[in-house]
């Protein structure tokens, strides 16, 4: 097992979490980000972005998840049309 760190710009992960593989750490990062944003939607606002980085024990970033929100002008067609 290796230790991975889920770092946010405002809050570095000082403890880390052990996972069997990079893939397991990436999956956990997506779940963590979804849960965090569901409970704290104020982390991202219109015309803003939020980023979560997954680093290995050596500090190398192996994965980054960026969520962006953008205001859309009225009348712009959607993908559904």
C-alpha positions in Angstrom: 0.0 0.0 0.0 1.1 3.5 -0.7 0.0 6.8 0.9 -1.7 9.5 -1.2 -2.6 13.0 -0.3 -5.7 14.9 -1.4 -4.7 18.5 -1.6 -6.9 21.5 -2.1 -5.6 25.0 -2.7 -6.9 26.2 0.6 -6.3 23.0 2.6 -3.4 20.6 2.1 -3.9 17.0 3.3 -1.2 16.5 6.0 -2.2 12.9 6.9 -2.8 11.2 3.6 -4.7 7.9 3.1 -3.4 4.5 2.0 -4.6 2.9 -1.2 -3.5 -0.2 -3.1 -3.0 1.6 -6.4 -3.0 4.9 -8.2 -6.3 3.9 -9.7 -7.9 3.3 -6.3 -6.6 6.8 -5.2 -8.1 8.4 -8.3 -11.5 6.8 -7.8 -11.5 7.8 -4.1 -10.6 11.4 -5.1 -13.6 11.6 -7.5 -15.9 10.3 -4.7 -14.4 12.7 -2.1 -14.7 15.7 -4.5 -18.4 14.8 -5.2 -19.2 14.4 -1.6 -17.4 17.5 -0.5 -19.1 19.7 -3.2 -22.5 18.2 -2.5 -22.1 19.2 1.2 -20.3 22.5 0.6 -21.4 23.9 -2.7 -20.0 27.3 -1.7 -16.6 26.0 -2.6 -17.3 26.8 -6.2 -19.3 29.7 -7.5 -20.2 31.1 -10.9 -17.2 32.0 -13.0 -14.9 30.1 -10.6 -13.1 26.8 -10.4 -12.1 24.4 -7.7 -9.2 21.9 -7.9 -8.3 18.8 -6.0 -4.8 17.3 -6.5 -3.8 13.8 -5.6 -0.1 13.5 -4.8 1.9 10.4 -4.0 4.3 10.0 -1.0 7.1 11.8 -2.9 4.9 14.8 -3.5 4.4 14.1 -7.2 0.9 15.0 -8.4 -0.6 11.9 -10.1 -4.1 13.2 -10.7 -5.9 16.5 -10.7 -9.6 17.1 -10.7 -10.8 20.5 -11.7 -14.5 21.6 -11.5 -15.4 24.9 -13.1 -18.6 26.9 -13.1 -19.4 29.6 -15.6 -22.3 32.0 -16.0 -24.0 31.5 -19.3 -25.7 34.4 -21.2 -29.5 34.2 -21.5 -30.7 32.7 -24.8 -27.6 30.5 -25.4 -28.7 27.1 -26.8 -28.2 24.1 -24.6 -26.6 20.8 -25.7 -30.0 19.2 -25.6 -31.4 21.3 -28.5 
